Amino acid sequence: MKRAIYILLSVMVIGTSSCKKFEQYPEERIFESEVFDPKDVNGVQSTAYLMAIYSLLPSGFNRVDGDFLDAATDDAVSSFYGSGITLFNNGQLTSQNSPENNWATSYTIIRKCNVFLQNIGVVPLVPEMMKRQVAEARFLRAFAYFELLKRYGGIPLIGEQVFGLEDNLDLPRNTYAECVDYIAAQCDLASADLPKGSTIAAGEFGRVPAEAAMALKCRLFVYAASPLFNGEGFESNPELKVLTGYTNADPARWDKAIAAAEALIAVGYYKLPAGTGSAAYAAVFTTKINTDIILSRQSGNSTSIETTNAPVGYVAPAASNGRTSPTQNFLNAFPNLDGTAYAGSSTNPAQYDNRDPRLRATIFYNGVLWLNRPIQTYEGGLDKPNLSLRVQTRTSYYLRKFMADFSTSTSYSNQSHNFPYFRYAEVLLNYAEALNERGRMEDAVKQIIPIRARAGITAGSNSRYGIRAGITQTELQTLIRNERRIELSFEEHRFWDLRRWKLGNTFLSGNLSGLQLNLNGSTIGFVSQDVATLTFREKYYHLPIPYAEIIKNRKLVQNEGYY
């Protein structure tokens, strides 16, 4: 036994003496001193660090468990019954299962921006380059804070701090008002030093122009002036209410949104591109550089949108997964070609005729030509085969928006698919909404008319594109909200718009409908059917702060109704 112990101790001594030094850091770790290098006269490493932050912004397309966020609204359902996105509307959302947890990613962006701002001063960049990159980091940080604010209400503002492992990270939430003021101030600082969109070279498209900071500020103020945040919060606890909105209602808050929109419009570069009709609308999303897109997420040309969302009845190399099923509720929102509201039957086969041309650019329906054959979404058709375990449309519709025109093609080709963060059309809609809320109806109408004209809606004898003379404020409010629903569909607006307007119980509760198409000889019968039942609870106006964050930060207060 003694001999065995001696041998073991000898092995331990030899093993210990052979290790010169344990690693304190992973060998592959890149230190800040390597990124922010006083000898890097061209800022190659620091620029790469900054560009990498862009990649952390929301990806947009099919990003929530394989689905568009709009599949958690009344505009669509996931074609896949097992999608986690149903947690938003099946009454089972908790702080531990939210499929849209943005907290950690946003604070990663904020930390990286702070690291950049804290260290960029040592890199010998030329002054103009330095100003621009600092402004970009400020914008990206402000954007991340806004993404948190619209989800959770007030969040901890950490300023310029870069926390270490030994720092106290028990940080309380700032009030909603403090967060709005901070984000707005950061937008102002950023826009002052960012280049205008008109000066950004084609090779740098996708980097932040000054107008993007102005657009973020405009969106921020539109949200802040909306009912949910403008004194109409539902919280019973006054300490929570100050975290998730203003405690008083003040219609004058719309004035800040008006001023922000006017400042951006006055710059004069961004505008609705020339052209009208469905092709002009569709081109906004497949033309990489155009004056409607203020800022978008950049990615390489691909067929990803087509193969994920187009109808399922095609074979390789044009096979598609049909992941998104727009609802009949959404289709009914499209007005007639003359701009008046559609009042016909949803089971009328002629319902697709003489409608807003954006319908054809947004939704696939039975009979539309695609890949050189008519789409078949009737029961047993090629695009609704009803095969076991086959993902297929649940509504008779598929999503077409963001796709190029492959009507007469035999396969897909790589296309520009860059998810839009800010569009000029949104700025006009923000402007119209704010003007109307302040009682300036005719000024608001002037902002809607160019959007409808570009869509291809007919002007009418009075050149009002279906907007009646003498329209009331309430009528125009409904029209503007519907215009946002159509124009900005599947761009992650509807989910948040219904919440800020406090219309969850109206549109996110109850049944969603689609069609069942039955082929009988050469005739197709249309039957309306319910495809999903939505459950909305008041607490869903805000998302739950992730449980993992609550247990790590003892000062972090959870939103009402969650644990």
Residue pairs with C-beta under 8 A, 6 or more apart in sequence:
32 115
32 119
34 45
35 45
35 46
35 48
35 49
35 119
36 45
36 46
36 49
36 119
36 120
36 122
36 123
37 45
37 46
37 122
37 123
38 122
38 123
38 124
40 46
40 123
40 124
41 124
43 123
43 125
43 129
43 133
46 116
46 119
46 120
46 123
46 125
46 133
47 133
49 112
49 116
50 116
50 133
50 136
50 137
52 112
53 109
53 112
53 113
53 116
53 137
53 140
54 140
54 206
54 207
54 297
54 298
56 105
56 108
56 109
56 112
57 109
57 140
57 143
57 297
57 421
58 102
58 147
58 297
58 419
58 492
59 297
59 419
60 297
60 419
60 420
60 421
60 491
60 492
61 68
61 304
61 305
61 308
61 402
61 417
61 419
62 68
62 308
62 309
62 323
62 324
63 69
64 71
64 72
64 84
64 85
64 99
64 100
65 83
65 84
65 85
65 99
66 78
66 80
66 83
66 308
66 323
67 78
67 80
67 83
67 85
67 323
67 324
68 76
68 324
68 399
68 490
68 492
69 85
69 100
69 492
69 495
70 76
70 489
70 490
70 492
70 494
70 495
71 77
71 78
71 83
71 85
71 324
72 85
72 86
72 88
72 89
72 495
73 494
73 495
73 498
73 507
73 508
74 327
74 329
74 330
74 494
74 498
74 507
74 508
74 512
74 534
75 326
75 327
75 329
75 330
75 485
75 489
75 490
75 494
76 324
76 325
76 326
76 327
76 330
76 399
76 490
77 325
77 327
77 394
77 395
77 512
77 531
77 532
78 85
78 86
78 323
78 324
78 325
79 321
79 322
79 323
79 324
79 325
79 391
79 392
79 393
79 394
80 323
80 391
84 97
84 99
85 99
87 93
87 97
87 98
87 99
88 99
88 100
88 495
88 540
89 508
89 532
89 534
89 535
89 536
90 534
90 535
91 535
91 537
93 540
93 543
93 544
94 544
94 547
94 562
94 563
95 544
95 545
95 546
95 547
95 550
95 558
95 562
95 563
96 546
96 547
98 543
98 544
98 546
100 151
100 543
101 546
102 147
102 148
102 151
103 148
103 152
103 545
103 546
103 549
104 546
104 549
106 144
106 145
106 147
106 148
107 144
107 148
109 140
109 141
109 143
109 144
110 141
110 144
110 145
110 158
111 162
111 163
113 137
113 138
113 140
113 141
113 144
114 141
114 158
114 160
114 161
114 162
115 162
116 133
116 137
117 134
117 137
117 138
117 160
118 160
118 162
120 130
120 133
120 134
120 137
123 130
125 133
131 193
132 193
132 194
132 195
134 193
135 189
135 190
135 191
135 192
135 193
135 194
135 208
135 213
136 190
136 194
136 207
136 208
138 186
138 189
138 190
139 186
139 187
139 190
139 194
139 208
139 212
139 213
139 216
140 208
141 186
142 183
142 186
142 187
142 190
142 213
142 216
143 216
143 421
145 155
145 157
145 179
145 182
145 183
145 186
146 183
146 216
146 219
146 220
148 155
149 155
149 176
149 179
149 180
149 183
149 220
149 223
150 223
150 496
150 500
151 542
151 543
152 244
152 542
152 543
152 545
152 559
153 173
153 176
153 243
153 244
153 245
153 542
153 559
154 173
154 174
154 175
154 176
154 178
154 179
154 242
154 243
154 244
155 173
155 174
155 179
156 171
156 172
156 173
156 174
156 553
156 556
157 174
157 178
157 179
157 182
158 171
163 169
169 552
169 553
170 553
170 554
170 555
170 556
171 553
171 555
171 556
172 555
172 556
172 557
173 243
173 555
173 556
173 557
174 182
174 243
175 242
175 243
176 224
176 229
176 242
176 243
176 244
176 245
176 246
177 242
177 246
180 220
180 221
180 224
183 216
183 217
183 220
184 217
184 220
184 221
184 256
187 213
187 214
187 216
187 217
187 220
188 213
188 217
190 208
190 210
190 213
191 210
191 211
191 213
191 214
191 217
192 210
194 208
194 209
194 210
194 212
194 213
195 209
195 210
196 209
196 210
196 211
196 267
196 269
197 209
197 210
197 211
197 267
197 269
197 270
197 291
197 294
198 269
200 207
200 209
202 289
205 288
205 289
205 298
206 295
206 296
206 297
206 298
206 418
208 295
209 294
209 295
210 267
211 264
211 267
211 269
211 270
211 294
211 422
212 294
212 295
212 421
212 422
214 260
214 263
214 264
214 267
215 264
215 294
215 295
215 422
215 426
215 427
216 422
217 260
218 257
218 260
218 261
218 264
218 427
218 430
218 431
219 422
219 426
219 430
221 253
221 254
221 256
221 257
221 260
221 434
222 257
222 430
222 433
222 434
223 229
223 496
223 500
224 230
224 246
224 253
224 256
225 251
225 253
225 254
225 256
225 257
225 434
225 437
226 500
226 501
227 500
227 501
227 502
228 245
228 499
228 500
228 501
228 502
228 541
229 244
229 245
229 246
229 500
230 245
230 246
230 249
230 250
230 253
231 245
231 246
231 247
231 248
231 249
231 250
232 245
232 249
232 502
233 241
233 244
233 245
233 247
234 538
234 541
234 560
235 241
235 244
235 560
236 560
237 560
238 247
239 557
240 557
240 559
240 560
241 247
243 557
244 542
244 559
244 560
246 253
251 437
251 438
254 434
254 437
254 438
255 434
255 438
257 430
257 431
257 433
257 434
258 431
258 434
258 435
258 438
261 427
261 428
261 430
261 431
261 434
262 431
264 270
264 427
265 427
265 428
265 431
269 291
270 291
270 292
270 294
270 424
270 427
271 291
271 292
271 424
272 291
272 292
272 424
272 425
272 428
272 450
272 451
272 454
273 280
273 283
273 284
273 287
273 290
273 291
273 292
273 454
274 280
275 283
275 454
276 453
276 454
276 455
276 456
277 357
277 455
277 456
278 357
278 358
278 359
278 360
278 361
278 456
279 361
279 405
280 454
280 456
281 357
281 358
281 361
281 454
281 455
281 456
282 361
282 401
282 403
282 404
282 405
283 290
284 290
284 292
284 293
284 420
284 423
284 425
285 401
285 402
285 417
285 420
286 402
286 403
286 404
286 415
286 416
286 417
287 416
288 416
288 418
291 424
292 423
292 424
292 425
293 418
293 420
293 422
293 423
293 424
294 421
294 422
294 423
294 424
294 427
295 420
295 421
295 422
296 418
296 419
296 420
296 421
297 418
297 419
297 421
298 418
299 417
299 418
300 414
301 414
301 415
301 416
301 417
302 414
302 415
302 417
303 412
303 413
303 414
303 415
304 417
305 402
305 403
305 415
305 417
306 318
306 320
306 403
306 404
306 406
306 412
306 415
307 319
307 320
307 321
307 412
308 320
308 321
308 323
309 320
309 321
309 322
309 323
309 324
309 398
309 399
309 402
309 403
310 318
310 320
310 322
310 364
310 370
310 398
310 400
310 403
311 320
311 322
311 364
311 370
311 375
311 377
311 382
311 383
311 393
311 398
312 320
312 321
312 322
312 383
312 384
312 385
312 390
312 391
312 392
312 393
313 375
313 376
313 381
313 382
313 383
313 385
314 320
314 371
317 411
317 412
318 371
318 406
318 410
318 411
318 412
321 391
322 383
322 391
322 392
322 393
322 398
323 391
324 398
324 399
324 490
325 393
325 394
325 395
325 397
325 398
325 399
325 514
325 531
326 362
326 363
326 395
326 397
326 398
326 399
327 395
327 397
327 512
327 513
327 514
327 531
328 346
328 395
328 397
328 512
328 513
328 514
328 515
328 528
329 512
329 513
330 363
330 485
330 489
331 346
331 351
331 359
331 363
331 365
331 397
332 342
332 346
333 482
333 485
333 486
334 342
334 355
334 356
334 358
334 359
334 486
335 341
335 342
335 355
335 356
335 457
335 466
335 482
336 342
336 354
336 355
336 356
336 466
337 354
337 355
337 356
337 357
337 456
337 457
337 458
338 457
338 458
338 460
338 466
339 356
339 452
339 457
339 458
339 460
339 464
339 465
339 466
339 467
340 466
342 351
342 355
344 350
344 351
345 351
346 513
346 515
346 526
346 528
347 515
347 526
347 527
347 528
348 526
349 524
349 526
352 359
352 360
352 365
356 455
356 456
356 457
356 486
357 455
357 456
357 457
358 455
358 456
358 486
358 487
360 368
360 400
361 400
361 401
362 399
362 400
362 401
362 486
362 489
362 490
363 397
363 398
363 399
363 400
363 401
364 370
364 375
364 377
364 397
364 398
364 399
364 400
365 375
365 377
365 396
365 397
366 374
366 375
366 376
366 377
366 378
366 381
366 396
366 517
366 524
367 374
367 375
368 374
368 375
368 400
368 407
369 375
369 407
369 408
370 406
370 407
371 406
371 407
371 409
371 410
371 411
372 407
372 408
372 409
372 410
373 382
375 383
375 398
376 382
376 383
376 384
377 383
377 384
377 393
377 396
377 397
377 398
377 517
378 384
378 396
378 517
378 518
378 519
378 524
379 386
379 516
379 517
379 518
379 519
380 386
380 519
381 517
381 519
383 392
383 393
383 398
384 392
384 393
384 396
384 517
385 392
386 392
393 514
394 514
394 531
394 532
395 513
395 514
395 515
395 531
396 514
396 515
396 516
396 517
397 514
397 515
399 490
401 489
401 490
402 417
402 490
403 415
404 413
404 415
406 412
419 491
420 491
423 488
423 491
425 451
425 487
425 488
426 488
426 493
428 447
428 448
428 450
428 451
429 447
429 448
429 451
429 480
429 483
429 484
429 487
429 488
431 444
431 447
432 444
432 445
432 447
432 448
432 480
432 483
433 444
433 477
433 480
433 481
433 484
435 441
435 443
435 444
435 447
436 444
436 473
436 476
436 477
436 480
437 477
439 473
441 471
441 472
441 473
441 476
444 476
444 480
445 464
445 467
445 471
445 476
448 465
448 467
448 479
448 480
448 483
449 463
449 464
449 465
449 467
451 483
451 487
452 465
452 466
452 467
452 483
453 459
453 465
455 487
457 465
457 466
458 465
458 466
459 465
460 466
462 469
467 476
467 479
468 475
471 479
481 497
481 501
484 493
484 494
484 497
485 494
485 497
488 494
498 504
498 507
498 508
499 540
499 541
499 542
502 541
504 536
504 538
504 540
504 541
505 536
508 534
508 536
508 540
509 534
509 535
509 536
510 533
510 534
511 530
511 532
511 533
511 534
512 530
512 531
512 532
512 533
512 534
513 528
513 529
513 530
513 531
514 528
514 529
514 531
515 526
515 527
515 528
515 529
516 526
516 527
516 528
516 529
517 524
517 525
517 526
517 527
518 524
518 525
518 527
537 561
538 561
539 559
539 560
539 561
539 562
542 559
542 560
543 559
544 558
544 559
544 562
545 556
545 558
545 559
545 562
547 563
549 556
550 556
550 558
